[in-house]
């Protein structure tokens, strides 16, 4: 699978361009930034930020989606969908928080 670089138009193969960088913040939290770097112009595209909490949330969402796909009764599907949406909102909030913390730790180093 490939994605197109917004800056130079180069088709970036995801498998070879996906990279991770881990930093420890001042309060001891370990944050991993997953990003894609263009091989041609070196543009960086952030995919996500992870810590233990986000990894657990992602796994829980995946499990709940698999459970939902097995449900036949519409009322139960609706209930499971709401649970998944709530987990996705929690994941998004945590990802935004990690983004801010990661960038603050970069600014402190400079």
C-alpha positions, 0 to 999 in steps of 0.5 A: 500500500502506498500514500502520496506525499502532499509536498512532492507528490512521491508515492510513499510505500507505507511498509518501508516509511513507517517509523517510531520514535519514543520519548520519556516526558518530564513526569516519566510517561513514555510516549511513542510517536508513529509517523511516515517520512517521505523518502524523497523530500523528508516530509513527516506525517504523524500517524498517532501517539501511543502510550500504554493507555492508548494501546489498551483502548485500541485493543478494546475497540478492536475486540468490541468491533469483532463482538459487534460483528457477531451480534444479530439483534439490532438493539444489541448492535446499537448498544455495542456501537455506542460503547465503541463510539465512547471508547473512540472518543476516549482514544482521541482525547488521549491521543490529543493529550499525548500530542501536546505532551510530546511536543512540549517535551521537544520544546524543552529539549531545544 
